Each structure stands twice: as C-alpha cells, then as structure tokens.
C-alpha cells in the first residue's frame, strides 16, 4: 500500500525522453470501480512556482511503467511538431482557356 502523500513526494520522469515532468498534485479516481484513473502533474511554472502555464499533464494509469522509492517512471509519446498543411488541390481541374483555343 502507498499513501497519496508518498506519491506526491516522488518525481515523475518520462522514460521516452528522460524528461522530469514534475510531481503529482492530483489524482483522478473512478469511484465506481475504486481505481486510480490517472495522475495529474502541473505544467511549467511561470513565477516562482506559484502560477502554472494553465496546461497540465494527465497521465493515464496504464502509462505508468514503475513506481520506485524516489521516482515514478511513465511512458509518454514525444510531442510532435505538426507542419501547416497546404491547401488541397481540386481532383478535377477545368482549364477553360485551353478549350477556347
């Protein structure tokens, strides 16, 4: 058994890229099933650790690799940078100028 206060004292690290995400500040619990659904970790702090950027990490329980003595290892997919998609070209093009010829 582990207490929530013990979980909150552990650092959470993503094994996919080695990045330290922070420490748990909340849990999502499914009361109907009596199970922890996910861990919630605050986003990057902006002013002396008082304010966050508004984003948070919500890590599903299935993504937890191991809970150790000092650290919780999770496996998250790396963030992808998406390029702007160009305007699609029409499937059929009509070239009226070449038909007038």
N, C-alpha and C positions, 0 to 999 in steps of 0.2 A: 504494500500500500504506500501511496505517496500523498502528501498534503499539497493543496493548491499553493500555499506559501512556499513550499520547497520547489515547486515547478517555476514559480515567479523569480526565484533567485538564480536560475540557470540561464546561460546564454544560449540563444538559438542560432545554429550555423547551418547554412545551405551546403550540402556536400557536393552539389553540382558545380559550384564555382568557388567554394571556400569562404564565402562572404558571411560575416556576422550580421544577422538581421536585427538583433536586439534581445529584449527579454519580454516574456509574456506579461500582458497586463489584463487579459480577459480570456474567458473560455466560452464556447458555445456548447450547450448541453442539451441533448434530446431527452426531455423529461419522460416522455412516453417509453423510451427504450432504456433509460437510465445510463446513457453512454455519452462520453465527450465526443462532440462532432468535430470541433476544430479549435485551434489555438489562435489567439489574436495578438498581434505584435504591432505597436505603434510605428508609424512611418518616421522618417528622419526628422529630428527636432530642429527648430529654427532659432530659438532664442533661449540659450542657457538651459535647454532641456525642458522648458516649460510649455512650449507650443509645438505641435506637430504640423507637418505639411498637409494634414487633412486625409492623407492616404494611410492605409494600414495593411499589414499582411494578414490574410486569413488563410491559415494553413490547415487543410483537412487532416483528420487523424490518420488517414491512410497514407499520407505523405511523410509521416514520422518514421525515420529509419531506426533510431535508437535513443533512449533516454539514459544518459550516463550520470556520473556523480556530479559533474560540473557543467555539463553541456547537453543540449538536445539537438540531435542531428536530424535534419529534414532534407528531402529531395524535392526541389522545385525546378521547373523548367526555366532555363535562362530567358530573360526578356528579349523579345525580338524587335528589331527596328524595322518598321514597315515603310516601304517606299511608296510614293504617290503613284497611283495607277493612272496611266494616260487615258484620255477619252477613247471609248471603244469606236472602232470604225464600223460603218454600216456593212452588213453582209452583202447586200446587193447595191451596187452604185450605178446610177444612171448618168451618163455623160451626154447631155443634150447637145453640146457644141459639136461633138464628133459625128452625131447623127445628121446634123444640118448640112454638112459638107458638101 
